[in-house]
Amino acid sequence: MFETLKQQWNRKHLTDERFTFLFEDTHEEEVVIFDCETTGLNPKVDDIISIGAVKVKGNKILTDQAIHIYIKQENEINHKSITIHQIRNCDLEDAIPLNEAIEKFLYYIGNRALVGYYLEFDVAMINKYIKPMFGITLPNKKEEVSAIYYDKKIATIPQGHIDLRFDTILEDLALPKLQAHDALNDAVMTAMMYLKLKQMKSFKITRR
């Protein structure tokens, strides 16, 4: 009930009717896994540098339909930020304006559910832009990969402490780590986690 009222309130504040499709019934066959590279970890003051997104349909990752968007920056990226995401100012020569990038992302995700690792942060970063642009926040259903992992893993850990770091989950699921650390590769790796977790019933309990 509360979620329905929240969505109605959100829809009422949409200022651009081009994006009414975001509020349509969820596209059940597909989900979108996405990741953002940012200048920092504070949505209030930091900006998105790039967005990587890939669709998952059934048990397939549709890499041929993936998008990797680089966004023009008003200010130069500082050295500390570059050491984290490895995106230099010269790498943004073909980047597109912010408004164009956000619209491209919204048309790509449509009404599909969104999946991610530390998804709350990435959604907050997108909402930072679409709220003033279109009056809304992302209405899509959302699934957190680390939460799915936790729910399946907890029965095997009597003491209840579970390592939810990205690389730990990837290794525990016996999935390959892609060489380049960027938004698209992170989205693809998260998609691999998501599919494997969805397909497995539970982790085997290790007796010690």
C-alpha positions as CSV (number, residue, x, y, z in Angstrom):
1,M,0.0,0.0,0.0
2,F,2.7,2.5,1.0
3,E,4.8,1.6,-2.1
4,T,1.8,2.1,-4.3
5,L,1.1,5.6,-2.8
6,K,4.8,6.4,-3.1
7,Q,4.8,5.5,-6.8
8,Q,1.6,7.5,-7.4
9,W,3.2,10.6,-5.7
10,N,6.3,10.1,-7.8
11,R,4.4,9.8,-11.1
12,K,2.4,12.9,-10.2
13,H,5.6,14.9,-10.1
14,L,6.9,13.8,-13.5
15,T,7.5,16.9,-15.6
16,D,8.3,15.3,-18.9
17,E,5.7,12.9,-20.4
18,R,8.4,11.3,-22.6
19,F,9.3,9.2,-19.6
20,T,5.9,7.9,-18.5
21,F,7.1,4.4,-19.7
22,L,9.2,4.2,-16.5
23,F,6.0,3.8,-14.5
24,E,4.5,1.0,-16.6
25,D,4.2,-2.5,-15.3
26,T,7.6,-4.1,-14.8
27,H,9.2,-5.8,-17.8
28,E,9.4,-9.2,-16.1
29,E,11.5,-11.0,-18.7
30,E,14.5,-8.7,-18.4
31,V,16.4,-6.8,-15.8
32,V,19.1,-4.2,-16.1
33,I,22.4,-4.4,-14.1
34,F,24.2,-1.1,-13.9
35,D,27.2,0.5,-12.2
36,C,28.4,4.1,-12.0
37,E,32.0,5.4,-11.8
38,T,32.0,8.6,-9.8
39,T,34.3,11.3,-8.5
40,G,33.6,10.2,-4.9
41,L,31.2,8.5,-2.6
42,N,29.0,11.4,-1.6
43,P,26.0,11.8,-3.9
44,K,25.4,15.3,-2.6
45,V,28.7,16.7,-3.9
46,D,30.2,14.1,-6.3
47,D,29.4,13.5,-9.9
48,I,29.0,10.5,-12.2
49,I,31.8,10.0,-14.7
50,S,30.6,7.0,-16.5
51,I,27.6,4.5,-16.5
52,G,27.8,0.9,-17.6
53,A,24.7,-1.1,-18.0
54,V,23.8,-4.5,-19.4
55,K,20.5,-6.4,-19.8
56,V,19.8,-9.9,-18.5
57,K,17.1,-11.9,-20.1
58,G,16.3,-15.4,-18.7
59,N,19.7,-16.9,-18.1
60,K,21.6,-14.8,-20.7
61,I,23.6,-11.6,-20.3
62,L,23.0,-9.5,-23.4
63,T,26.5,-8.0,-23.7
64,D,25.7,-7.1,-27.4
65,Q,23.1,-4.7,-26.1
66,A,25.3,-3.2,-23.3
67,I,25.9,0.5,-23.0
68,H,28.9,2.4,-21.6
69,I,28.4,6.1,-21.3
70,Y,31.1,8.7,-20.5
71,I,29.8,12.0,-19.2
72,K,31.4,15.4,-19.8
73,Q,32.7,17.0,-16.5
74,E,32.4,20.6,-15.6
75,N,35.6,20.3,-13.6
76,E,38.8,18.3,-14.1
77,I,38.9,15.0,-12.4
78,N,41.4,15.1,-9.5
79,H,44.3,12.7,-9.1
80,K,42.8,10.9,-6.1
81,S,39.7,10.1,-8.0
82,I,41.7,8.9,-11.0
83,T,43.6,6.4,-8.9
84,I,40.3,4.7,-8.0
85,H,38.4,4.5,-11.3
86,Q,41.4,4.9,-13.7
87,I,39.5,7.4,-15.9
88,R,41.7,10.3,-16.9
89,N,40.6,13.6,-18.2
90,C,41.9,12.7,-21.7
91,D,39.6,9.6,-21.7
92,L,36.6,11.9,-21.7
93,E,37.3,13.6,-25.1
94,D,34.3,11.8,-26.6
95,A,32.1,12.1,-23.6
96,I,28.5,13.3,-23.9
97,P,26.7,16.1,-22.0
98,L,25.1,15.1,-18.7
99,N,21.4,15.6,-19.8
100,E,22.0,13.5,-23.0
101,A,23.7,10.8,-20.9
102,I,20.9,10.6,-18.3
103,E,18.2,10.4,-21.1
104,K,20.1,7.7,-22.9
105,F,20.3,5.7,-19.6
106,L,16.5,6.1,-18.9
107,Y,15.5,5.0,-22.4
108,Y,17.8,2.0,-22.0
109,I,16.5,0.8,-18.7
110,G,12.8,1.4,-19.5
111,N,10.5,-0.1,-16.9
112,R,12.8,-3.0,-16.1
113,A,13.9,-3.9,-12.6
114,L,17.4,-2.6,-11.7
115,V,20.0,-4.8,-10.2
116,G,23.4,-3.8,-8.8
117,Y,26.1,-4.1,-6.1
118,Y,25.9,-1.3,-3.6
119,L,22.8,-0.3,-5.7
120,E,21.5,2.2,-3.3
121,F,24.5,4.5,-4.0
122,D,24.2,4.2,-7.8
123,V,20.5,4.9,-7.6
124,A,21.1,7.9,-5.4
125,M,23.6,9.2,-8.0
126,I,21.1,8.9,-10.8
127,N,18.3,10.4,-8.7
128,K,20.5,13.4,-8.0
129,Y,20.2,14.3,-11.7
130,I,16.7,13.1,-12.7
131,K,15.0,14.8,-9.7
132,P,15.8,18.4,-10.9
133,M,15.5,17.3,-14.6
134,F,12.2,15.5,-14.5
135,G,10.8,15.9,-11.0
136,I,11.0,12.2,-10.1
137,T,13.3,9.5,-8.7
138,L,13.8,6.1,-10.3
139,P,10.5,4.2,-9.9
140,N,11.9,0.9,-11.1
141,K,11.9,-2.2,-8.9
142,K,15.4,-2.8,-7.4
143,E,17.4,-5.9,-6.3
144,E,20.7,-5.8,-4.4
145,V,23.1,-8.6,-5.3
146,S,24.8,-8.5,-1.9
147,A,21.5,-9.0,-0.2
148,I,20.7,-12.0,-2.4
149,Y,24.1,-13.5,-1.6
150,Y,23.6,-12.8,2.1
151,D,20.2,-14.6,2.2
152,K,21.6,-17.7,0.5
153,K,24.9,-17.7,2.5
154,I,23.7,-17.1,6.1
155,A,22.5,-20.6,6.7
156,T,26.1,-21.8,6.2
157,I,27.7,-19.3,8.6
158,P,26.6,-20.1,12.2
159,Q,28.4,-17.1,13.6
160,G,26.5,-14.8,11.2
161,H,29.5,-12.9,9.8
162,I,29.5,-12.7,6.1
163,D,32.0,-10.9,3.9
164,L,30.1,-8.9,1.4
165,R,33.0,-7.4,-0.5
166,F,32.6,-7.5,-4.3
167,D,35.7,-9.5,-4.9
168,T,34.9,-11.9,-2.1
169,I,31.4,-12.7,-3.5
170,L,32.9,-13.1,-7.0
171,E,35.5,-15.5,-5.7
172,D,33.1,-17.5,-3.6
173,L,30.8,-18.0,-6.6
174,A,33.8,-19.2,-8.7
175,L,33.3,-16.4,-11.2
176,P,36.1,-14.8,-13.4
177,K,37.3,-11.3,-12.5
178,L,37.4,-9.2,-15.6
179,Q,40.7,-7.4,-16.1
180,A,39.6,-3.8,-16.6
181,H,37.9,-2.0,-13.7
182,D,35.3,0.2,-15.2
183,A,31.5,0.7,-15.0
184,L,30.7,-1.8,-17.8
185,N,32.9,-4.6,-16.6
186,D,31.7,-4.1,-13.1
187,A,28.1,-4.3,-14.4
188,V,28.9,-7.5,-16.3
189,M,30.5,-9.1,-13.3
190,T,27.5,-8.2,-11.2
191,A,25.3,-9.7,-13.8
192,M,27.3,-13.0,-13.6
193,M,26.8,-12.9,-9.8
194,Y,23.1,-12.3,-10.1
195,L,22.5,-15.1,-12.6
196,K,24.5,-17.6,-10.6
197,L,22.8,-16.7,-7.3
198,K,19.3,-16.9,-8.9
199,Q,20.1,-20.3,-10.4
200,M,21.5,-21.9,-7.2
201,K,19.2,-23.1,-4.4
202,S,21.7,-22.6,-1.6
203,F,25.3,-22.9,-0.6
204,K,26.6,-26.2,0.7
205,I,27.1,-26.2,4.5
206,T,30.7,-26.9,5.3
207,R,31.3,-29.1,8.3
208,R,34.3,-28.3,10.5
